[in-house]
Amino acid sequence: MSVPIPTLQGRGMTMSDQLARWSRTTPDAAALRFDVSGRSYAELDARVTRLARALADRGVGVGDRIAVLALNGMETWEAYLAGVRLGAIVVPVNFRLVADEVAYVLQDSGAVALVVDTPLAEVARKAREQAPDVASVLVIGGDFEEALESAGSEPLDVVVDEDQPAFIMYTSGTTGRPKGAVLTHRNLLMHAFSQVTHLGWKPDDRVGAPGAPLFHIAGLAGGLPPLLLGGTNVIMKSGGFDPVETLDMIEREKISSIFLVPAMWAAVVAVPGIGDRDLSHLRRISWGAAPASTTLLRTLIDTFPQAEVVTAFGQTECSPVTCLLRGEDSIRKIGSVGTPMLNVEVRVVDEAMDDVPQGEVGEIVYRSPMVMKEYWCKPDETSIAFEGGWFHSGDLVRQDEEGYLYVVDRKKDMIITGGENVYCAEVENVLAAHPKVGEVALIGVPDSRYGEAPHAVIAPRDPADPPTAEELAAWCREKLARYKNPREYSIVTALPRNPSGKVLKTQLRQEHSAGSLVASPVV
């Protein structure tokens, strides 16, 4: 008869355990910085214990879901770590969602408790009307501090299995309703270990995290390497991105590593007088979530010659980074997302799960200890995602002779017109080079003759001087095969994007089934 082997207290090492370790060994070191205040490791550890006890007093236990609807701040990290310490499952919620969308996350996750920021309390109240299982609420800026003060300070006697869920991260939902990617303690720790080893993080790293909100996987995962090493996580306020404030923070806090999306970097390098600032401590600058132009990458290298430029590529389900393009290859392999990170194995396959020849387009699939456990309560979607024993990313890529990967398109965004595959990224790159085009997204629209036809949605560089359909059609005819040419064009003020900077193509398909500008038909 087999006997179950119990989880032993001395074998685990969760995020909470890392925090407790540094609170014992370097109690006075800075764990968090926010605005002009901060928390030492000892202070953070004590507050996390009290918050975990406050939640436990309210009936939250191992495996229960705690939703966190909050702006960037130290209390957000405290809520995350308290949930982990309690053995509960933390559910970060996008603070830009409306009440109905928040309600969906609360319902889908089965959250029993909610930590919410005061500015978001009304949205939470409306959302809870549809989510009656949320029995307890703590309000940051309200009763949050009172709950901590009245809770006990003794360490919790809770054994947390590192193979159990730690977070449910809801995907951005660019193609439909968000799904909850279940990330275990081991997923996140292995991701932190791999990044630290691959990129050479150091204990004295001071990591700036304004490039992604803390509800986003990039914001969460970006704070784990300093927690692993006893470094400092510097948080920037939520709200409109200010490149001058960001440079002020980098300079004031002596940031050594920072992640921003390309649009943010473009604004930062355009700040007047940037060359006069003391940025000598900046060792690593990274970007991801959206494409970056060759011009921007060269400008980054010239502006920050002492810093390594790193391209990060991945997805929520992979905790999230799977591939990195290191500084020495930023120009030599420009346009690539690099090679697999440590502890990531990849294949580029066709629909039958056979490897495609080098240089041809296929879907990138993964095996890694960082890949999620499952989609929360969605066994069918989970089975499809892991079909053939590999995690299917949905990203179409090609691989060069040196093993460097280039993203061609999202599998669901590929357009099949008259039996020919049109990769959106290729057409978008051509149109983006037009002098009158500021932003572009290509979508497929129904076509009676070809089944589907390419349709370009354009945000002009100068709203007062938008391009005409004839100008765009002539531009594309010179640079693309005819079947790749957009049939129609729509001119918009700006492209809709999710918080991570990805264009919401599902929304575009709904809004632009017919264009406002019509080019010559493709024949």
N, C-alpha and C positions, 0 to 999 in steps of 0.2 A: 504494500500500500504506500503510495507516495504521500509525503508529508510536506505541506507548504512551508517555504523558507521565509521567515519574517524579515521585514526590512530592519536593518540594524542601525542604531543611532549614529555610529561612527563612520558610516560609509558614504553618506550624502554630502554634497557641497552645492547648495542652491545659491541664488543671488542673495538671499537673506543670510546665509551662512558666510558669504564673502563679506558682507557688511559687518556682521558680528566679529569676524576675524580682525578686520582693520580697526574696529572700535577698541579691541583689546591691545593691538600691537602699536598702532599709531593714532591714538584717540584724538589728538589735537590737530591732525592733518585735515585740510579742507576737502570735504566730500562733495559738496554742492555750492555753487555760487549762483545768485540770481539778483540782477540789478546791482545793488551795492551791499547786499547782505549775503549770508551764507550759513552753512551747517558744517560743523566738524563731524568726523566719523562717530565720535562718542555721542554727540547731540542727535545726529540722524538715527543712530541705532536705538537710542532711548525713546525717541518719538515714534519710531516704527513699532517698537514693542508695545507702547501704550495704545497706539491706534489699533494694532492687531487685537489687543485685549478688549478695547472698546467695541470692536466689531463682533468679537466672540460673545461679549456680554449681550449683544443684540441678536444672538442666535445664529451667527454665521459660523460654519464649520468647514471641515475638510471637504473639498470637492464642490462646495457652494460657489456660485458665481457672484462676483462683486463688480458692478459696472462703475466706471470712472468717467464722468463727463466734466472735464475741467480744462481751463486754459493752461498754458505752460506755467510752471511754478514748482517750487520745492515741495509743496503739499501733494502735487500730482505724483512725484516720485515716492513720497512717503506712503501714499495710498497703494501704489503698485507693490512696494516692498512689504507693506503690512499684509496685503492679501497673500503674497508668496509665503511669508512667515507663518501665516495661519493655515497654510495648506489649501487655501481656497483657489479659485481660478479667476484671474483678473480680466475684465472685459473693457479695454479702452474704447471710448465712444467719441467719434468725430464731433467736435464742438460746433461745426458749421451746419450740422443737420437740423432740419425742422422737427417739430414734435412727433409727427407721424413716422419719420425715419428713425428717430431715437427709439420710439415705441417698438418698431420692428426689431431692433437690436436687443432691447430688453426682453421682448417676448421670445425671440429665437434662441437667445442664450439661456433663458430661464433665470435671469438675475434675481437674487433675493435681497440684495442691498445695493445702494447707490451712493457714491461720493460725488457731490456736484459743487461746482463753483457758483458763487452768488450771482454773477451776471447771467448764468444759464439756468437758474432755479425755476424760472417761469416755464421755460421749454421743458424742463424735467417734470414739472407738475402736470403739464398737459399730457406728456408722454405716459406718465404713470396711470392716467385714467384708462389707458389701454393695456397696462401691464400690472395687474393687481398683485402679482407675486412679489413685487418689490416692496418688502415690508419695512425696511429700515433705510433712512436717508440721513447722511451727514453733510452739512453745507459748509464748504470752505469759505471763511469770512463770516460764518454764522455760528453754529454750535460745534464746529469741528474742534476748536481749541478747548472748549469746555469738556468735550468728550475725552480728549487726551488727558486733561488735568484730573478728571475723576476716575480714570482707568488705573489699574495696577501697573507696577513697573517691573514685576518679577518676570524673568524670561519664561516663554511658553514651553511647555513640554509636549511639543508636537513633532512627530517624525514625518518628514516629507520625502516621499519617493521621487527621485529625480527623473524617473520615467513617466511620472504623472503630469497632467496638463498644468501649465503655469499661466498661460494667457490664451484667450481667444481673440485673435486679431481679424477683424472684418475686412475683407478685401475691398478694393476701391469701387467695385461694381461698375466698371466701364462698359461691361457688356450685359448687365442685368442686375438683379437683386444681389446685394453683398452676401458672401458666404463666410462663415467663421472658421478661419484656419486655426487649428488647435496646435499650439507650440508648447512642448514640454520643457521642464527645467533643463534637461540634457540638451535639447535642441539649442537653447539660448546660450548655455555655457560652452558648448562645442563651437558655436559661432564666435563667441568672444575669444576662446582659446585660439581658433584658427586665424582670426584677424590679428591678434597680438603677435603670433608667430610669423605670419605671412608679411606683415607690414612693419614689424619691428617696433611695436609700441613700447614705451618706457614708463616706469612708475612716476616720473615727474611730468608726464603729459597732462596738459590742461586742455580739455576738449570742449570746443565751442559747438553748441547744438541748436543754432537758430534756423538751420536749413530745412528742418522738418518738425512739425508739431509733435508733442509727446504721445498723442494718440496714434501716430503713424509708426509703422514698424521701424523706419529709419531713425525716428526720434528715440524709440525704446532701445534698439540695438546699439545705437551710437553711444549710449551712456554706459554700456556694459564693460567695454575694455578698461576705462578708468576705475570702475568698481572692482574689477578683477585684480587690478594692479595697485589699488590704493591711490589712484590719481584723483583729479578734480574734474567734475562735470559742470560746465558753465552753461546755464540755461538763459535763453533770451526770451523776452516777453512775446506773447502772442499779439497778432494784429498786423497791420500793414508793414511790409518789409521796408526798412530804412537803411540804405547802404552806408550812410555816414555813421549812424548809431552802431552798425555792425563793425565798422572799422574802429570806432571808439572803443568798443568792447574788446576787440582783438588786441588793441594796443594796451588798454587799461589792465586787462586780466592776463596779459602775456600768454595768449592762446598759442598752443603749439600745433593743434590739429583742428580742422573745421570742415564741415560738409555743408555745401549749398547747392541748390539746383542751378542749372546754367543761366536762367534769367536773372537770378540773384547775383551770380558772379559777374555777369555783364554790367549790372548796375554798380557793383563794387569797384571794378577796375576803371569805371568812368568817373569816379569821384575826383574832383580837382584836388591837386596837391597830394595824391596818394604816395608819390615818391618821397615826400618829406616826412612821412611817418616812420616811427620805429617799429618795424615788423620783423626784426631779425630773429625773434623767437619762434616764428611760424615755420614749422618743419614739414607740415603735410597739409595740402589742400585737396579736397576730394569733391566730386560731383557725380550726379546720377539722376534717375527718375525721368529725364527727358533728354533729347539729343542736344549736343553742343557743337557749334560750328568750328571749322578749322581756325578761323580768325580768332574766335574767343580763346581757344586752347593756346594758340601762340601768344596771345596777349597775357594770359595767365602766367605762362612760363617767363615772359619778359618782365612782368610786374613783380613776380615773386621768385627771383632766381635762386634763392636759398631753399625753397620749398619743393618737395616732390609733388607732382600733380598726379592724382590717382583717379581713374575712372572706376566706379562701382556699378555692377549690374546684378540684378537678381529679382526676387519677388517675395511678397509677404510669406508665402508658403515655405520659403527656404530660409527664413530667419534673419535677414533676407538675402545677403550677398552670396552670389555663386561664382562670379568672375571678376577679376581685377585687371586693369591695365596700368602697369607701374610707370613711374615717371620717365625712365629711360626710353620707354616705347611710346610716349604720348604723341610724339610727332612722327616717328618712324612707322608706327602702325595707326596713324590717326584714322578715326572712324571705327576702330575695333573696340570691343568691350573687353578685350584681353584674353586671358586664359583662366581655366578653373582655379579657384582658390584652394588652399590646403583643405583636405577632407571632402572634396567635391569631385565626383566622377561624372563625366558627361558623354553622351553619344548624340550624333546628329542622324535622325532616322526618317524614313518615309512612313506612309500610312500602315504598312505591313510590319513596322518595327525593324526593318532592315536598314543597316547603315548606308547612307548615300555616299557616292564617290566624293572625294575631296574637291571642294570648290562648288559643289552643287547645294541647292537649298533644301533644308529639311528641318524638322522640329528638334529642338534641343531638349533632351530628357536627362534627368538627374538621378543619381544615387548618392546619399550623403546622410550623416547623422544629424544634419541641420534641417532636413526635410520634415515638414509637419507630420503629426500623428494621423490627422484626419480632418475632414470638414465636419464641424459640429452638427451632429444629428442629421447628417446627409450621407447615408451609406452608399447610395447609388452614385452620387457625384464623386465620392471618395474612390469607389471602385474604378470609375472611368479614369480618374486622375492617375491611378497607379497601375493602369492596365499594362500587362507585360512585365511587371516587376520593376518598372522605373517610373519616376514622377514626371508627368507630362506638363511641360511649362506653358505650352500654347505659343511659344516664341519661335518664329522661323529664322534660321541663321544659316550662314555658310562658314566653312573653316578653311583657312589658307594652308599653304604647305608647311608653315611653322607651327600650326595648331592654334593660331589666333582666330577668335570668333568675331563675326560681323552680323549684327542683327539686321534682318531684311524686313520683317513685318511681324505683327501678331497674327497667328493662324486664323483667328476669327475675323480679322480685318482684311485678309487677302480677298481680292476680287477675281472672280472667274467670269470672263466675258468672251462669249463665242468659243469656249473651250480653252482659252488662253489664261494663264495666271498673271495677274497684275499685282505686283508688290507695292503697297501704298508708299512705303518709305522711299522707294526709288523715284516715284513720280513727285512726291512731296519735296525731295531734295532738289529736283530740277526746278520746280515752281518757286521754291524758297530763294533760289538764286536770281529771280527776276527783280530788277531794281525797284519795282513798285509794290512788291509783295512783302508784307511784314510777317504774317503767319499763314500757314496752309495746312489743311487736313483733307485727305482723300477718302471718300466713302464710296460704297457700291449702292446703286439705286436700281430698282427693277427696270428691265428693258424687254420689250415684247420680241425683239429680234435676236438679241444676244443673251437673254436671260438676266444679265446684269451689266451695268455700264459704270465707268469711273465718273465721279462727280467731285469737283474740287470746291472746297469752302475756303474763301480767301479773306484775311483781314489785311487791308492795305497798309503799307508803310506810312503813307500820308493820307488820312481820311478825305482830305480835300482834293486829292488827285488819285483816285483809285484806278487800277488797270481796267481796260476794256476786255471783253471776251475775245475780240479779234487779236489784241496784243498777246494775250495769254496763249491762245491757240497757235499763233505763229511761233511763239517761243517754244512750245512743246513739240511742234512738228519738226523743228530743227534738231531736237535733242532726244526724242523718244520714238519708238516704233508706233505706228498709227493706232494699233489696238490699245496702247497704253494711254493715249491722249484722253483727257477728260471730255466727256460729251457736253457737260454743262458746268457752269460756275455760279457760285453764290458769293456775294460780297457781304461781309458782316463786320461789326465793330471790333469784336474779339472772339476768339475761340473759347468755348466752355471747357474748363479744366477742373479736375478734382484737386484736393489739397496737396497731392504729391506732384502736381504739374502735368499729369497725363490728360490728353484731350479726350473728352467724353464723346466718343464716336457714336454710341447708341443714341445719345441726345441729338447729335447732328443728323443721323439717319431719320429720326422722327421729324425734325424741323425742315429738312431740305430734300424731300423726296423729288422735288422739281426745283430747278435753279432759277435765279433771277436774271442771269445772263446766259445766253445760249451761244455756244461756239458752233463752228461748222460740224456737221455730223461725221462720225468716224465711219468710213466705208472700207 
